[in-house]
Amino acid sequence: MDKLQSIYELRNLLRQVEREAGLSNLARVERDVLLAARSLCLAKEKILVKDCIQNHPLLERVAPEVVQQAITRLFGLGLLVPADKGYPGSYVVQWELVESLPRLG
């Protein structure tokens, strides 16, 4: 099997898993912000700082304005909320809501 075929199969599998997880109605950058948040939450105390999200390897080639737009959209969906600790630019992910997102085809 050639490398392009392998990449295609991996991407196709990833799309299926994202659909099953309820992420298929989010833009790619929104999914990447959530995935970056998930990996950061494993390393921290479930509080995310915007600068850490922006500097995550999944988002290193994404303009800061685009990351901010994704964060704003995730706020609008209720998936991100301001952290109770009152740190400016810090968020908490509402993981229980991710699974309840409406699924597309």
C-alpha positions in Angstrom: 0.0 0.0 0.0 1.4 3.4 -0.9 1.7 6.2 1.6 -1.1 8.3 0.2 -3.5 5.4 0.4 -2.4 4.9 4.1 -3.0 8.6 4.8 -6.4 8.5 3.2 -7.4 5.5 5.2 -6.3 7.1 8.5 -8.1 10.4 7.7 -11.3 8.5 6.7 -11.1 6.5 10.0 -10.5 9.8 11.9 -13.6 11.4 10.3 -15.7 8.4 11.3 -14.5 8.6 14.9 -15.1 12.4 15.0 -18.6 11.8 13.6 -19.3 9.2 16.3 -18.0 11.6 19.0 -20.3 14.4 17.8 -17.6 16.6 16.4 -18.5 16.5 12.7 -20.5 19.7 12.8 -17.5 21.7 14.1 -15.0 23.3 11.8 -11.5 21.7 11.6 -9.9 24.4 13.7 -12.7 24.1 16.3 -12.1 20.4 16.6 -8.3 21.1 16.8 -8.9 23.6 19.6 -11.0 21.0 21.5 -8.4 18.3 21.0 -5.6 20.7 22.1 -7.7 21.5 25.2 -8.1 17.8 25.9 -4.4 17.2 25.8 -3.7 20.3 28.0 -6.3 19.2 30.5 -4.5 15.9 31.0 -1.4 17.9 31.9 -3.0 20.7 33.9 -5.8 21.1 36.4 -8.5 21.3 33.8 -8.0 25.1 33.4 -6.8 26.2 30.0 -5.0 29.4 29.1 -5.5 30.8 25.7 -1.8 31.2 25.1 -1.3 27.5 25.8 -4.0 26.6 23.3 -2.5 28.9 20.7 1.0 27.3 21.2 -0.2 23.8 21.0 1.4 21.7 18.2 -2.1 21.1 16.6 -2.5 24.8 16.1 1.0 26.0 15.4 0.2 26.9 11.8 -3.1 28.6 12.6 -3.3 32.4 13.0 -4.1 33.6 16.5 -7.2 35.4 15.1 -8.5 32.1 13.7 -7.9 30.3 17.0 -9.7 33.2 18.8 -12.7 32.8 16.4 -12.8 29.1 17.2 -12.7 29.8 20.9 -15.5 32.3 20.5 -17.6 29.8 18.6 -17.0 27.1 21.2 -18.0 29.7 23.9 -21.2 30.2 21.9 -21.9 26.5 21.9 -21.3 26.3 25.6 -18.3 24.0 25.2 -15.9 26.5 26.8 -16.7 28.7 29.8 -14.5 31.2 31.7 -12.6 29.6 34.5 -13.9 30.3 38.0 -10.5 31.2 39.2 -10.8 34.6 37.4 -7.6 34.3 35.4 -8.0 36.4 32.2 -8.0 34.3 29.1 -8.5 31.0 31.0 -11.2 28.5 30.2 -12.8 25.3 31.3 -14.1 22.8 28.8 -17.6 21.4 29.3 -16.8 17.9 28.2 -20.2 16.5 29.0 -21.7 18.8 26.3 -19.3 17.6 23.6 -21.1 14.2 23.5 -24.5 15.9 23.3 -23.7 18.0 20.2 -26.0 17.3 17.3 -24.5 14.9 14.8 -24.4 15.5 11.1 -25.0 12.7 8.5 
